[in-house]
């Protein structure tokens, strides 16, 4: 644990614990609702297992900074402060959702929070992150863009184009790879000649950030804080968080049922590297009497998710007028 970590007070750690537990419970409920066909749509990508990456990285941002991600977006949205009620309403395609019920799982967004989505096209959000950062550089602010992307995005042409231009223009963007080792069903060693993805920074002449333990929210926060400080002053940083998704690529992905090697790997991560357990152990080491508080946080998260489901189910569906609204400016 770094010196910066030692200075983190109990209340901040408890807040991170609350966010991580809420995200896990929100995702577990979304999985259940999808299987019951109460959440519909082509696909549902769950953030379970990644929570410490989203919470720790977003905590390092200011409110006027920006965050953008791909389709595994629910956890990052909640970490940024999105209302769980409106997030769940969007999941269930309701008019009260953050995108009016027209975006669904892969397109959560909030202009008020500078959270620009949720994008369904693999790596399609990377040029947008570069564009937002270019605007901030052009208008001479010191705002930073945090762009989260999966390891599978790093072999996409958008990755090369976006990182290259961010280096050419010294753009204030932190490229954070959430490396869960499997792009859809393909292991990283079978898809990438360089499996330490952070080393790709060398090719673009940008700062190479660290590879961090993505299951430890404190390590993520420390590393991203340093990267953001650098990006504000000097330009882009590429960094990597090692994490693991507890579900398949999407809810219909049966890889853990069909592959014994992955099932054993999953069991190891859940037992020994779970972000809730890691942060819980740190809190227990600080305060031996904290268990009732942790139990209360879990119960409160259950109540928040239950309220969100009730809110979504009682919300109206979009109308025809909603369908044709916001197509043209003005």
SVG drawing of the C-alpha trace seen along z (x, -y; Angstrom):
<svg xmlns="http://www.w3.org/2000/svg" viewBox="-47 -28 55 57">
<polyline fill="none" stroke="black" stroke-width="0.4" points="0.0,0.0 1.4,-3.4 1.8,-6.4 -1.1,-8.0 -3.3,-5.0 -2.4,-5.2 -3.9,-8.7 -7.3,-7.6 -9.8,-7.9 -12.3,-5.3 -15.2,-7.2 -13.9,-7.3 -13.1,-3.6 -16.6,-2.9 -18.1,-5.0 -16.1,-2.9 -17.2,0.3 -20.9,-1.0 -20.4,-1.7 -18.8,1.6 -21.5,3.6 -24.3,1.6 -22.8,2.3 -22.5,6.0 -26.1,6.2 -27.4,4.0 -25.7,6.3 -26.9,9.5 -30.5,8.2 -30.1,7.1 -28.9,10.7 -32.0,12.0 -34.3,9.6 -32.9,10.3 -33.4,14.0 -37.0,13.3 -37.4,11.1 -38.2,8.1 -35.0,6.5 -35.0,7.1 -32.6,6.2 -30.0,8.0 -27.4,8.4 -26.5,7.6 -22.9,7.2 -22.3,7.3 -19.6,5.6 -19.5,8.1 -15.8,8.6 -14.7,5.3 -16.2,3.0 -12.9,1.8 -11.7,0.6 -14.7,-1.6 -15.0,-2.9 -11.3,-3.6 -10.7,-5.2 -13.8,-7.4 -13.1,-8.5 -9.9,-10.1 -11.8,-12.5 -13.1,-16.0 -16.8,-16.8 -15.7,-18.8 -13.6,-15.9 -15.1,-13.4 -15.6,-9.6 -16.5,-7.4 -16.6,-3.6 -17.9,-0.7 -20.9,1.5 -20.0,2.9 -21.1,-0.4 -23.6,-0.1 -21.0,0.1 -19.1,-2.9 -22.3,-4.9 -23.3,-4.1 -19.7,-5.0 -20.0,-8.4 -23.2,-9.1 -26.0,-8.1 -29.3,-7.6 -29.9,-3.9 -33.7,-4.4 -33.1,-6.1 -30.4,-3.6 -32.7,-0.7 -35.5,-2.4 -33.1,-2.7 -32.3,1.0 -36.0,1.8 -36.6,-0.5 -38.7,-3.1 -39.3,-6.7 -37.8,-7.8 -34.5,-6.2 -31.3,-8.3 -31.5,-7.9 -35.3,-8.1 -35.6,-4.3 -34.1,-4.4 -30.6,-3.4 -30.9,-0.4 -28.1,1.5 -25.3,0.5 -26.1,-3.2 -26.3,-4.7 -25.2,-8.4 -25.5,-11.6 -24.7,-15.1 -24.9,-16.4 -22.3,-14.0 -20.0,-14.3 -20.6,-10.6 -20.7,-10.1 -21.7,-6.5 -21.9,-3.3 -21.1,-2.5 -22.0,0.8 -19.3,0.8 -16.1,2.4 -13.5,-0.5 -16.0,-2.9 -15.8,-5.2 -12.1,-5.8 -12.2,-8.4 -14.9,-10.1 -12.7,-10.2 -9.9,-11.8 -12.4,-14.3 -13.6,-15.3 -10.0,-15.7 -9.2,-17.7 -12.0,-20.1 -10.5,-20.6 -7.0,-21.1 -8.3,-23.5 -10.2,-25.6 -7.2,-25.6 -8.9,-24.0 -7.2,-21.4 -10.0,-19.0 -9.2,-15.3 -10.9,-12.5 -10.9,-9.0 -11.5,-6.4 -12.1,-2.8 -11.7,-0.1 -11.5,3.7 -8.4,5.7 -10.3,6.8 -10.4,3.2 -6.6,3.0 -6.4,4.9 -8.9,2.6 -8.0,0.0 -9.8,-2.7 -7.3,-2.0 -4.3,-2.8 -5.8,-5.9 -7.1,-7.3 -4.0,-6.7 -1.7,-7.9 -3.5,-11.2 -3.8,-11.7 0.0,-11.5 0.5,-13.8 -1.7,-16.5 -0.7,-15.9 -4.4,-15.3 -5.4,-15.2 -6.7,-11.6 -6.0,-8.6 -6.6,-5.4 -7.4,-2.7 -7.5,0.9 -9.6,3.2 -7.8,6.4 -9.9,9.4 -7.7,11.7 -10.5,12.9 -11.9,10.9 -15.3,12.6 -14.0,16.2 -10.4,15.6 -7.6,15.6 -5.3,12.6 -2.2,14.7 -4.1,16.1 -5.0,12.6 -2.1,10.3 1.6,10.6 2.3,8.3 0.2,9.5 1.4,6.6 -0.9,4.2 0.4,1.2 3.7,1.5 1.9,0.4 2.4,-3.1 6.0,-2.9 4.9,-2.7 2.9,-6.0 5.5,-7.9 3.2,-8.4 3.6,-7.9 3.4,-4.2 1.3,-4.0 1.5,-1.0 -0.3,2.4 -2.3,2.4 -4.3,4.9 -7.8,4.1 -9.3,5.9 -7.9,3.5 -9.8,0.2 -7.0,-1.7 -4.3,-0.7 -6.6,-1.7 -7.3,-5.0 -3.7,-5.8 -2.5,-4.8 -5.3,-6.7 -4.8,-9.8 -1.2,-9.9 -2.1,-9.4 -4.7,-12.1 -2.3,-14.6 0.2,-13.8 -2.5,-14.1 -3.7,-17.5 -0.2,-18.9 1.5,-16.9 -0.8,-14.7 -2.0,-11.1 -1.2,-8.1 -1.9,-4.4 -2.4,-2.2 -3.8,1.2 -5.9,2.8 -5.9,6.5 -9.4,7.7 -11.8,10.6 -15.4,10.7 -17.5,13.2 -20.0,13.8 -19.6,14.6 -19.0,11.9 -22.7,11.4 -25.5,13.1 -26.1,15.7 -22.4,16.7 -22.0,20.1 -18.2,20.3 -18.0,21.0 -20.4,23.8 -18.7,25.3 -15.0,24.8 -13.6,26.4 -10.4,24.4 -12.2,21.1 -14.6,22.4 -11.6,23.2 -10.0,19.8 -13.3,18.1 -13.5,19.9 -10.0,18.8 -10.7,15.1 -14.0,15.2 -12.4,16.9 -9.1,15.0 -9.3,11.8 -12.8,10.5 -12.9,6.7 -15.6,6.7 -13.5,9.1 -10.3,7.3 -11.7,3.9 -13.6,5.5 -10.4,7.1 -8.7,3.7 -11.6,2.1 -11.7,4.9 -8.0,4.5 -8.6,0.8 -11.6,1.4 -12.4,4.8 -15.9,3.7 -16.9,2.7 -18.8,5.9 -22.3,4.6 -21.6,1.5 -20.6,3.7 -23.7,5.8 -25.9,2.6 -24.3,1.4 -25.2,4.6 -28.8,4.4 -29.0,0.8 -27.8,1.8 -30.5,4.4 -33.1,1.8 -31.7,-0.7 -31.8,2.0 -35.4,3.1 -36.5,-0.5 -34.9,-0.9 -36.7,2.1 -40.1,0.8 -39.4,-2.6 -38.6,-1.2 -41.6,1.2 -44.0,-1.7 -42.5,-4.0 -44.2,-4.6 -42.8,-3.2 -41.6,-5.7 -44.3,-7.1 -44.2,-7.5 -43.3,-11.2 -40.3,-10.1 -39.3,-7.8 -39.0,-10.6 -37.6,-13.2 -34.0,-14.3 -33.3,-13.1 -32.4,-16.5 -30.9,-19.5 -33.4,-22.3"/>
</svg>
